[in-house]
Amino acid sequence: MRVLIVYGSKRGGTAGLAEMIGDALVADGLSVDVRPARTRGSPLGFDAVIVAGALYAFRWHRDARRFARRHAKVLRGLPVWLVASGPLDDSARAGTLPPVRHVAKIMASIGARGQVTFGGRLEPDAKGFPASAMAKRVSGDWRDPEQVREFAAVVARSGNDRIAEMSEVKREPPENAAEQRPTIDLSTAIGEAGHEVQELGYEGIPDTGPTLDERDDDDEIAWDHLDATMSQFPPD
C-alpha cells in the first residue's frame, strides 16, 4: 500500500509531524512518500492520502487547503485523512478535538475517512510576529509520538481492509460472466499509468494558478481578536 503525505508548514513543526506519521506507517509495513503540499505532484498512483496542515488562529494552512481543493476529484476516490497541528497544550491528546471550519468543509467535500488534531510546536527562540511574542508566554513541543502511532495504526488497518475488500471483489465472478463482454477497468489503468509516469520522473501539473474555490484563502485576520487565539494556535 502506497501512502502520500502532504503538508503545509511555516516553521517546520507540521513538516516534522508529517515525517513522524510517515515513519510510523513505514514501521507498519506501508510505503510512504512525504512532500510539501505546495510542490508539484498528483495523488494519482497512491492508495491513500494524508493531508496535514498547521493551524493558526483557527485557520488551516493555505497549502493544505489548496491541495485538497485542487485534487478533490482524485481524492474523492481514495481513502483520505486530514491532519491539523497547532494547540500549545494537552487538549489534542486529552480527547478528539472537533475540526476547524476549513477542515470540516473540505472533509465533507471530498468524503475524507477522518480527521485528527495533534498538538503543535513552538520554539522558545521563534522569530517574527506573533510567534516571538507567543514564545515568551509558552513554548514547547506537544506533538505526541504515541498519538501519532495510534493514528498510523488506524490508517494502516483501514488500508489493509480496503485491499482485502478489493481482492474479494476480484475473486467473485459475475453471475452471467459467460455472457458478458470483456471490459476495461479504467481505475486500474489510471493507477498503473500514474505509477509509470512517476517512474519516469514526471511530477505532474504544477500546483500554481487559481483553484476552484479561493473564497476562504484570503489571509486577512481580525487582529483585534487575534490575541485570544494566539495562545492556542501558533503559526506552526
C-alpha positions as CSV (number, residue, x, y, z in Angstrom):
1,M,0.0,0.0,0.0
2,R,1.4,3.4,-1.1
3,V,0.5,6.4,1.0
4,L,1.1,10.0,0.1
5,I,1.5,12.5,2.9
6,V,1.5,16.2,2.0
7,Y,1.8,19.1,4.5
8,G,1.5,22.8,4.8
9,S,4.0,24.1,7.3
10,K,5.6,27.6,8.0
11,R,8.1,26.9,10.8
12,G,8.7,23.2,10.4
13,G,6.6,21.9,13.2
14,T,3.9,20.3,10.9
15,A,6.6,19.2,8.5
16,G,8.2,17.3,11.3
17,L,4.8,15.8,12.3
18,A,4.3,14.6,8.7
19,E,7.7,12.8,8.9
20,M,6.7,11.3,12.2
21,I,3.5,9.9,10.7
22,G,5.4,8.6,7.7
23,D,7.9,6.8,9.9
24,A,5.1,5.2,11.9
25,L,3.4,4.0,8.7
26,V,6.7,2.6,7.4
27,A,7.0,0.7,10.7
28,D,3.6,-0.8,10.0
29,G,4.8,-2.1,6.6
30,L,3.5,0.7,4.3
31,S,5.3,2.5,1.5
32,V,5.2,6.3,2.2
33,D,6.0,9.5,0.2
34,V,6.2,12.7,2.3
35,R,6.3,16.0,0.5
36,P,5.2,19.7,0.9
37,A,1.6,20.3,-0.3
38,R,2.8,23.3,-2.4
39,T,5.1,21.2,-4.6
40,R,4.1,19.7,-7.9
41,G,2.5,16.3,-8.0
42,S,-0.7,14.4,-8.1
43,P,-2.3,11.8,-5.8
44,L,-2.8,9.5,-8.8
45,G,-1.0,6.2,-8.3
46,F,-1.3,6.2,-4.5
47,D,-3.6,4.0,-2.5
48,A,-4.3,6.6,0.3
49,V,-3.6,10.2,1.1
50,I,-3.0,12.2,4.3
51,V,-3.2,16.0,4.1
52,A,-1.6,17.8,7.0
53,G,-1.7,21.5,7.8
54,A,-0.7,23.8,10.6
55,L,-3.4,25.7,12.5
56,Y,-3.1,29.4,13.0
57,A,-5.9,31.4,14.6
58,F,-8.3,28.6,13.8
59,R,-7.3,28.6,10.1
60,W,-5.8,25.5,8.4
61,H,-2.6,26.2,6.4
62,R,-3.3,27.5,2.9
63,D,-1.1,25.0,1.2
64,A,-3.2,22.1,2.7
65,R,-6.5,23.7,1.7
66,R,-5.3,24.4,-1.9
67,F,-4.0,20.8,-2.3
68,A,-7.3,19.3,-1.2
69,R,-9.4,21.6,-3.5
70,R,-7.1,21.2,-6.5
71,H,-7.1,17.4,-6.4
72,A,-10.6,17.0,-5.0
73,K,-11.8,14.8,-7.9
74,V,-9.0,12.3,-7.3
75,L,-9.2,12.4,-3.5
76,R,-12.9,11.5,-3.6
77,G,-11.9,8.1,-5.0
78,L,-9.2,7.4,-2.3
79,P,-9.1,6.9,1.4
80,V,-8.1,10.3,2.8
81,W,-7.4,11.6,6.3
82,L,-7.0,15.3,7.2
83,V,-4.5,16.3,9.9
84,A,-4.2,19.5,11.8
85,S,-1.4,20.6,14.2
86,G,-1.5,23.6,16.5
87,P,-2.7,23.6,20.1
88,L,0.1,24.5,22.5
89,D,-1.3,22.4,25.4
90,D,-2.5,18.9,26.1
91,S,-6.0,19.4,24.6
92,A,-5.3,17.4,21.4
93,R,-4.2,14.4,23.5
94,A,-6.9,14.7,26.1
95,G,-9.7,14.0,23.6
96,T,-10.8,14.2,20.0
97,L,-10.9,17.9,19.1
98,P,-13.6,18.9,16.6
99,P,-12.2,20.1,13.2
100,V,-11.9,23.8,12.5
101,R,-14.1,25.2,9.8
102,H,-11.7,24.7,6.9
103,V,-11.0,21.1,7.8
104,A,-14.7,20.3,8.3
105,K,-15.7,21.9,5.0
106,I,-13.0,20.0,3.0
107,M,-13.7,16.8,4.8
108,A,-17.3,16.9,3.7
109,S,-16.4,17.9,0.2
110,I,-14.0,15.0,-0.5
111,G,-15.6,12.4,1.7
112,A,-12.5,12.0,3.9
113,R,-12.3,8.9,6.1
114,G,-11.5,11.0,9.2
115,Q,-9.6,13.9,10.8
116,V,-7.3,14.3,13.8
117,T,-5.7,17.3,15.6
118,F,-2.3,16.9,17.1
119,G,-0.5,19.2,19.5
120,G,1.8,21.9,18.0
121,R,5.3,23.0,18.5
122,L,6.7,26.4,19.2
123,E,10.5,27.0,19.7
124,P,11.5,29.4,22.5
125,D,13.6,31.4,20.1
126,A,10.8,31.7,17.4
127,K,11.2,34.8,15.2
128,G,8.6,37.1,13.7
129,F,5.3,38.4,14.9
130,P,3.3,37.0,16.6
131,A,5.4,33.8,17.1
132,S,8.1,35.6,19.1
133,A,5.5,37.2,21.4
134,M,3.8,33.9,21.9
135,A,7.1,32.1,22.7
136,K,7.7,34.5,25.6
137,R,4.5,33.1,27.2
138,V,4.5,29.5,26.1
139,S,6.9,27.3,24.1
140,G,7.5,23.6,23.7
141,D,6.5,20.5,21.7
142,W,3.1,18.9,22.1
143,R,3.4,16.5,19.2
144,D,2.7,13.2,20.9
145,P,4.6,10.2,19.4
146,E,2.1,7.7,20.9
147,Q,-0.8,9.6,19.4
148,V,1.0,9.5,16.1
149,R,1.5,5.7,16.3
150,E,-2.2,5.2,17.2
151,F,-3.3,7.3,14.2
152,A,-0.8,5.4,11.9
153,A,-2.3,2.1,13.1
154,V,-5.8,3.3,12.1
155,V,-4.6,4.3,8.6
156,A,-2.7,1.0,8.1
157,R,-5.6,-1.1,9.3
158,S,-8.1,0.7,7.1
159,G,-5.7,0.3,4.1
160,N,-5.4,-3.4,4.7
161,D,-9.2,-3.8,5.0
162,R,-9.6,-2.0,1.7
163,I,-7.1,-4.2,-0.1
164,A,-8.8,-7.3,1.3
165,E,-12.2,-6.0,0.1
166,M,-10.8,-5.3,-3.4
167,S,-9.3,-8.8,-3.5
168,E,-12.7,-10.4,-2.6
169,V,-14.4,-8.4,-5.3
170,K,-11.9,-9.6,-7.9
171,R,-12.3,-13.2,-6.9
172,E,-16.1,-13.2,-7.2
173,P,-17.1,-13.7,-10.9
174,P,-20.4,-12.1,-12.0
175,E,-23.4,-14.4,-12.3
176,N,-23.5,-14.0,-16.1
177,A,-19.8,-14.0,-16.7
178,A,-20.0,-16.2,-19.7
179,E,-22.4,-13.7,-21.4
180,Q,-20.6,-10.5,-20.6
181,R,-18.3,-8.7,-23.0
182,P,-14.8,-8.0,-21.9
183,T,-14.4,-4.7,-20.1
184,I,-11.5,-2.5,-19.1
185,D,-11.0,-1.4,-15.5
186,L,-10.2,2.3,-16.1
187,S,-9.4,2.9,-12.5
188,T,-6.7,0.3,-12.5
189,A,-5.4,1.6,-15.8
190,I,-5.2,5.1,-14.5
191,G,-3.5,3.9,-11.3
192,E,-0.9,1.9,-13.4
193,A,-0.4,5.0,-15.6
194,G,0.3,7.1,-12.5
195,H,3.0,4.7,-11.4
196,E,4.6,4.7,-14.8
197,V,4.6,8.5,-15.0
198,Q,6.1,8.8,-11.6
199,E,8.8,6.3,-12.5
200,L,9.7,8.5,-15.5
201,G,10.3,11.4,-13.1
202,Y,7.3,13.5,-14.2
203,E,5.9,15.2,-11.1
204,G,2.5,16.2,-12.5
205,I,0.8,19.5,-13.1
206,P,2.3,22.4,-11.2
207,D,0.3,23.4,-8.1
208,T,0.0,27.0,-9.2
209,G,-2.7,29.2,-10.5
210,P,-6.3,29.7,-9.3
211,T,-8.2,27.0,-7.6
212,L,-11.9,26.1,-7.8
213,D,-12.8,27.9,-4.6
214,E,-10.4,30.5,-3.2
215,R,-13.1,32.3,-1.1
216,D,-11.6,31.1,2.1
217,D,-8.0,31.7,1.1
218,D,-7.6,35.4,1.9
219,D,-5.1,36.0,4.7
220,E,-7.0,38.9,6.3
221,I,-7.1,38.3,10.1
222,A,-9.1,40.2,12.6
223,W,-6.1,41.4,14.6
224,D,-8.2,42.8,17.4
225,H,-9.4,39.2,18.1
226,L,-6.0,37.5,17.5
227,D,-4.7,37.8,21.0
228,A,-7.4,35.5,22.2
229,T,-6.5,32.8,19.8
230,M,-2.7,33.1,19.7
231,S,-2.1,31.0,22.8
232,Q,-4.0,28.1,21.2
233,F,-2.7,28.0,17.7
234,P,0.8,29.2,16.8
235,P,2.0,29.9,13.2
236,D,3.1,26.3,13.0
